[in-house]
Amino acid sequence: MNPISTQFFAGVAPQWIAAGCFVLTIALYFAMKRVYASAKKPWLTPFIVVPVLLIGLLVADHIPYAVYFQDTRWLLWLLGPATVAFAVPIYHYRDLMRRHWISLTVGVTVGIVAAVGGSLLLAKLLQLSPDLQRSLLTRSISTPFALAVSDKINAPKELTALFVIATGMCGMLLGELVLAFVPAKTRLARGALYGASCHAVGIAKARELGGEEGVVASLTMMMTGIVMVLVAPLLPMILPI
């Protein structure tokens, strides 16, 4: 910690530091959101820049994570309502669901099998620990669903959240590159690809492509999460984890 930070934080109560971290988190997010909207550069997205800046701040000033989490825990709680809110555009596009329910069902099934199977194969090849293997299984579903699944398969929640965030970032950065090589030309296919592979971050990216892509991504993400929560108790019995 540098001398200026030492003098400043020495006289500040932890609750004020926690409140400051909360305000700073919100301010950084909206600031980077405006920067990203203007620059349209993938590496300037708030999902990447804000965590890096906050981690740098906590490390540089030796602020314990428990202090940071004291007030920002409400942001984690909001993930649940935010996920449910994706149902609003889905309702407006319910005719789309009726027309393409078979394609969506097949896409969700294939997405789950590919995500779980690929994660397990990678974990076995790298000889990862059982905790890492179980945490990797949920990397492609949204955080509220992933945390619910982690409870049922005894996966560490911290690792689960880390892999979910990392998967979302990779999907945002590499999604367009993948679409350039994968024959996903329809709006339905592009939206489903983002929703099934990189959850909420993928939805944000899909919405940049178009409204229909965003809706399909939302629907795919929610269906994938719900199915994973339902089958989670069976995973330890059918998979070598």
ROVO-806499 format. One record per residue: residue in one letter; x negated, z negated, y of N, C-alpha, C, O, CB in turn. Coordinates in steps of 0.2 Angstrom, whole numbers, plus 5000, padded with zeros to 4 digits. Glycine has a CB too. Layout:
REM residues N
AXZYXZYXZYXZYXZY;...
REM end
This chain:
REM residues 241
M499650004994500050005000499650005006499149965007500549945000;N499750045011499350045017499449985021500049955021499450115021;P499049975026499149915030499749915034500049855035498549905035;I499949965037500549965041501149955037501649915039500650035044;S501249985031501749965026501749895024502249865023501750015020;T501149865023501049795021501349755026501749705024500349775019;Q501149765032501449715038502149725038502549675040501049735044;F502449785038503149795039503549765033504049725035503249875039;F503449785027503849755021503749685020504149655017503649795015;A503149655022503049585021503549535024503749485022502349565023;G503849565030504349525034505049545033505449525036504149525041;V505149585028505849615027506149585020505749595015505849695027;A506749565020507049535014507149595010507349655012507649495016;P507149585003507349634998507949674999508049734998507249604991;Q508449635001509149665002509149715008509549765008509649615004;W508749705013508649755018508349815016508449875018508349725025;I507749805012507449865009507849905005507849965005506849835005;A508349865001508749904996509249945001509450004999509149854992;A509549915006509949955010509650005014509950065014510249905016;G509050005016508650055019508550115014508550175016508050035021;C508450095008508350145002508950185001508950245000508050114996;F509550155001510150185001510250235006510450295005510750135000;V510150215012510250255018509750315018509950375019510150215025;L509150305016508650355016508850405010508750465011507950325014;T509050385005509250424999509850475002509750535001509550394993;I510350455005510850495007510650545013510850595013511450445010;A510250515017509950555023509550615020509650675022509550515028;L509050595015508650645013509050705009508950765009508150615008;Y509550685005509950725002510350775006510250845005510550694997;F510650755011510950805016510550845020510650905022511450765021;A509950815022509450855025509150915021509150965024508850805028;M509050895015508750945011509250995009509151055007508450915004;K509950975008510451025007510451075012510651135011511150985006;R510451055019510451105024509851145024509851205025510451065031;V509251115022508651155022508751215016508551275017508051115020;Y508951195011509051235005509551295007509451345005509251194999;A510151275010510651325012510351375017510551435017511251285016;S509851355021509551405025508951445022508951505023509251365031;A508551415018507951445015508151485009507851535007507451395014;K508651455005508751484998508151484993508151534990509151554999;K507751444994507151444989507351384984507451334985506551424993;P507251404977507451354972507051294972507351244971507251394965;W506451294974505951234974506151184980505951134981505251254975;L506651214985506851164990507551134989507751104994506851214997;T507751144983508451114982508351034982507851004980508651134975;P508851004984508850924985508750894978508450844977509550904987;F508950924972508850904966508150894964507950854959509250944961;I507750934967506950924966506650884971506250844970506650994965;V506750904977506350874983506450804984506050764985506450914989;V507150784984507350714986507050664980506750614983508050704986;P507050674974506750634969506050624970505750574970506950654962;V505650684971504950684972504750634978504350594978504650754973;L505150644984505050604990505150534989504750494991505450634996;L505650514986505850444984505350414980505150354981506550444982;I505150444974504650424970504050404974503650354973504550464964;G503850454978503250444982503250384986502750354987503050514986;L503850374989503950314994503850254990503550204992504650324997;L504250254984504250184980503550174978503350114978504650194974;V503150224976502450214973502050194979501650144978502250274969;A502050224984501550214990501650144993501150114995501650264995;D502250124993502450064996502550004991502749954993503050065001;H502450014985502549964980503249934980503249874979501949914981;I503749974981504449944981504649944974504650004971504849994986;P504849894971505049884964505749934963506149934968505249814962;Y505749964957506350004956506949964956507549984958506350034949;A506949894954507549854954507749844961508349834962507349784951;V507349844966507549834973507849894975508449894978506949814978;Y507549954974507850024976508550024972509050054976507450074973;F508650004966509250014962509849964964510449984963509150014955;Q509649914968510149864970510749894974511249874972509749814974;D510549934978511149964982511250034980511850064981510949964990;T510850074978510950144976511250154969511450204967510250184975;R511450094966511750094959512450124960512750154955511750024956;W512750124966513450144967513450224967513950254965513650124974;L512850254968512750324968512850344960513150394959512150354971;L512550304956512550324949513350314946513550354942512150274945;W513650264949514350254947514750314949515250334946514650194950;L514650344955515050404957514950464953515350514954514750414964;L514450464948514350524944515050534940515250584938513750514939;G515350474938515950484934516550514938516750564935516150414932;P516750494943517250524947517050594949517450644950517350484954;A516450604951516150674953516250724947516450784948515450674955;T516150704941516250744935516950754934517150814933515950714929;V517450704935518150714934518350764939518850804938518450654934;A518050764945518350804951518250884949518550924952517950784957;F517750894945517750964943518350994940518451054939517150974938;A518850954938519450974935519951004940520351044938519850914932;V519750994947520151024952520151104952520651134951519951004959;P519551134952519451204952519651234945519951284945518751224954;I519551194940519851214933520551224933520851274930519651164928;Y520951174937521651184937521851244941522351284939521951124940;H521551264946521751324950521551384946521951434947521351324957;Y521151384941520951444937521151434930520851454926520151454938;R521751394929521951384922522151444919522151454913522551334923;D522351504922522551564919521951594916521951624911522851614924;L521351584919520751604916520551574909520351604905520151594921;M520751504909520651474903521151504897520951514891520851394903;R521751514899522251544894521951614891522051624886522951554897;R521651654896521451714894520851714890520751764885521351764900;H520451674891519751674888519651614883519051594883519251684893;W520151574881520051514877519551524871519251474869520651484876;I519651574868519251594862518551594863518151564860519551654858;S518351634869517751644871517351584873516851564872517651704876;L517751544877517551484879517351434873516851394873518051444884;T517851434869517751384863517151404859516751364857518351384858;V517051464858516451494854515851474858515351454855516551564852;G515851494865515251474869515051404869514451394868515451504876;V515551364869515351284869515051264863514651234862516051244871;T515351294857515151274850514351304850513951264847515551304845;V514251364851513651394851513151354855512551344853513651464852;G513351334861512951304866512751234863512151214864513251294873;I513151194860513051134858512551134852512051094852513651094855;V512651184847512251194841511551214844511051184841512551244837;A511451254849510851284851510451224854509851214853510951344856;A510851184859510451134862510251074858509651054858510951104868;V510651054853510550994849509951024844509550984843511150974845;G510151084841509651104836508951124839508451104836509851164833;G508951154845508351164848507951104850507351104849508451204854;S508251054853507950994854507650954848507150924849508450944858;L508050954843507850924837507250954834506750924832508350914832;L507251024834506651064831506051044835505551034833506851134831;L506151054842505551034846505250964845504650954845505751044854;A505750914845505550844844505150844837504650804837506150804844;K505350874832505050864826504350904826503850874823505450894820;L504350964829503650994829503150954833502550954831503751064832;L503350924838502950884842502850814840502450774842503150874850;Q503150794834503150734831503250674836502950624837502450724828;L503850684840504050634845504350574841504550574835504550664850;S504350514845504550454842505350464841505650504844504450394846;P505650414837506350424836506750414842507250444844506650364831;D506550364847506850354853506850424857507350444860506550304857;L506350454858506250524861506750574858507050614862505550544862;Q506750574852507150624848507850614850508250664851507050624841;R508150554849508850544851508950554858509550584860508950464849;S508550534863508650554870508650624871509050644876508150514874;L508250664868508250734869508950774867509050824870507650764865;L509250744862509850774860510450784865510850834865510150734854;T510350744870510950744875510750774882511050774887511150674877;R510150814882509850834888510250894892510150894898509150864887;S510650924888511050984891511750964893512151004895511051034886;I511950904893512650884895512550834901512050804903513050844890;S513050834905513050794911512950724910513050694905513750804915;T512650694915512450624915512950574912512750534907512150594921;P513550574915514050524912514150534905514250484901514750524916;F514250594902514350604895513650584891513750554886514550684894;A513150604894512450594891512350514890512150494884511850624894;L512550474895512450404894512950374889512750324885512550374901;A513550404889514050384884513850394877513850354872514750414885;V513550454876513250474869512650434867512550414862513050554869;S512250414872511650374871511850314868511450284864511250374877;D512350284870512650214868512750224860512650174856513250194871;K513050274858513250284851512750304846512750294840513850334851;I512150334849511650354845510950304846510450324843511450424846;N511050254850510550204851509950244854509350224852510350174844;A510050284859509550314863509450274869509950254873509650384864;P508750264872508650234878508950274884508850334885507850224879;K509350234888509750264893509250294899509350344902510150224897;E508650264900508150284905507950354903507850394907507650234906;L507750354896507450424894507950474894507850534896507150414887;T508650454892509150504892509250534899509350594900509850474890;A509250494904509350514911508850554913508950604917509450454916;L508150544911507650584913507650654910507550694914506950544911;F507850654904507850724901508450764904508350824904507950714893;V508950734905509550764908509350794915509450854917510150724909;I509050754919508750784926508250834925508350884929508450724930;A507850824920507350884919507650944917507451004919506750854914;T508150944913508451004910508851034916508751094916508950984905;G509150994920509451024926509051064931509151114933509850974929;M508451034932507951064936507751124933507651174937507351014938;C507551124927507251184924507851244924507651304925507051174917;G508451224923508951274923509051304930509151364930509651244921;M508951264935509051294942508451334943508551394946509151234947;L507851324941507251364943507251424939507051474941506651314942;L507451414932507351474928507951514926507951564922506951454922;G508551494928509151524926509151594928509351634924509751484930;E509051614934509051684936508551724932508751784930508951694943;L507951694930507551734926507751744919507651804916506851694926;V508151694916508451704910508951754910509051794905508751634907;L509351754915509951804916509651874916509951924914510351794922;A509051884919508751954919508551984912508552044912508151944924;F508451934907508251964901508851954896508851984890507651924898;V509351914897509951904893510451944895510651944901510151824892;P510751984890511352024892511951994894512552004890511452074886;A511951944899512551914901512851944907512651914913512451834902;K513151994907513352034913514052014916514152024922513452104911;T514451984912515151964915515051894918514651854917515651964909;R515551884923515551824926515651764921515351704922516151824931;L516051774916516251724911515551704908515451644907516751744906;A515151754906514551734902514051704906513751654904514251804899;R513951724913513451694917513651624919513251574918513451734924;G514351604920514551544921514451494915514251434916515251544924;A514651524909514551484903513851464902513751404899514851514897;L513451514903512651494902512451444906512051394904512251564903;Y512651434912512351384917512751314915512451264915512551404924;G513351324914513751254912513551224905513551164905514451274912;A513351264900513251234894512551214893512351174889513351294889;S512051244898511351234897511051184902510651144900510951294897;C511351184908511051134913511551104917511451084923510551174918;H512151084914512651044917512851044925512851104927512450974915;A512850994928513050994935512651034940512851064944513150924938;V511951024938511551064942511651144941511551184946510751054941;G511751164935511951224934512551254937512651314939512051234926;I513051204938513651224941513551244949513851284951514151164941;A513151204952512951214959512651284959512751324964512451164961;K512251304954511851364954512451424953512351474956511351374949;A512851414948513351464946513851474952514051534953513751434940;R513951424956514351434962514051484967514451514971514551364965;E513451484967513051534972513151604970513151644974512351514972;L513351614963513451674960514151704962514251764963513351684953;G514651654962515351674963515751614961515551564958515451734960;G516351614964516851564962517051564955517151504952517451574967;E517151614952517351614945516851594941516951554936517551684943;E516151614942515651584938515551504939515451474934514951614941;G515751484945515751404946516251374942516151324939515751394953;V516851404942517351374938517251374930517351324927518051414939;V516951434928516851434921516251384919516251354914516651504919;A515751374923515251334922515551264922515351224918514751334928;S515951244926516251174927516651164920516551114917516751174932;L517051214918517451204912517051194906517151154902517951264911;T516451244905516051234900515651174900515551144894515551294900;M515451144905515151084905515551024903515350984899514851064913;M516151024905516650964903516850974896516850924893517250974908;M516951034893517051044886516551024882516550984877517251114885;T515951044884515351024880515250944880515050924875514651054883;G515250914886515250844886515750804882515550764878515250824893;I516350824882516850794878516750804871516850754867517550824880;V516550864869516450874862515850834859515850804854516350944860;M515350824863514750784862514950714861514650684856514150794867;V515350684865515550614865515950604859515850554855515950594871;L516350654857516750644851516350644844516550614839517350704851;V515850694844515450704838514850654838514550654833515250774837;A514750614843514150574843514050524838513550524835514150534850;P514650494835514550444830514350484823514050444819515150414829;L514450544823514250584817513550604817513250614812514650644816;L513250614823512550634823512050604819511650634816512350634830;P511950534819511450494815511550514808511150504804511550424816;M512150534805512350544798512150614796511950624790513050524797;I512150654801512050724799511450754801511250814799512650774801;L511050714806510450744808509850694806509950634806510450754816;P509250714805508750674803508350644809507850654811508150714799;I508750594812508450564818508450484817508250444822508950574825;
REM end
